[in-house]
């Protein structure tokens, strides 16, 4: 077996709308798209949404399991933290080359420089 790359990661969330608002509005990620019946449509509905993140699909679906950690690479950690502070998001832990924030479900997101 030869694993080529990570294709997707999917997490459960008890509140899809709240999670989508955080990841799209606060972190600035983008909902993916797909083609259905010849039209390009957003990859989301009331029970799930999928984000396109650097060629990997990050999905959230309705459910109760909230475990997991997400690592996002950023080009400028200080700038990212300043921007998040403007959006009322503060790190729970910080070092020279990373910071940890939490999503609305308490899931850790590591911002890695």
WONOR-V873233 format. One record per residue. N is the residue number from 0. SS is DSSP state (@ for helix, = for strand, . for the rest). Layout:
n = {N | N}
ss = {SS | SS}
//
This chain:
n = {0 | 1 | 2 | 3 | 4 | 5 | 6 | 7 | 8 | 9 | 10 | 11 | 12 | 13 | 14 | 15 | 16 | 17 | 18 | 19 | 20 | 21 | 22 | 23 | 24 | 25 | 26 | 27 | 28 | 29 | 30 | 31 | 32 | 33 | 34 | 35 | 36 | 37 | 38 | 39 | 40 | 41 | 42 | 43 | 44 | 45 | 46 | 47 | 48 | 49 | 50 | 51 | 52 | 53 | 54 | 55 | 56 | 57 | 58 | 59 | 60 | 61 | 62 | 63 | 64 | 65 | 66 | 67 | 68 | 69 | 70 | 71 | 72 | 73 | 74 | 75 | 76 | 77 | 78 | 79 | 80 | 81 | 82 | 83 | 84 | 85 | 86 | 87 | 88 | 89 | 90 | 91 | 92 | 93 | 94 | 95 | 96 | 97 | 98 | 99 | 100 | 101 | 102 | 103 | 104 | 105 | 106 | 107 | 108 | 109 | 110 | 111 | 112}
ss = {. | . | . | . | . | . | . | = | = | = | = | = | = | . | . | @ | @ | @ | @ | @ | @ | @ | @ | @ | @ | @ | . | . | . | = | = | . | = | = | = | = | . | . | = | = | = | = | . | = | = | . | . | = | = | = | = | = | = | . | . | = | = | = | = | = | = | = | . | . | . | . | . | . | = | = | = | = | = | . | . | . | @ | @ | @ | @ | @ | @ | @ | @ | @ | @ | . | . | . | . | . | . | = | = | . | . | . | = | = | = | = | = | . | . | . | . | . | = | = | = | = | = | .}
//
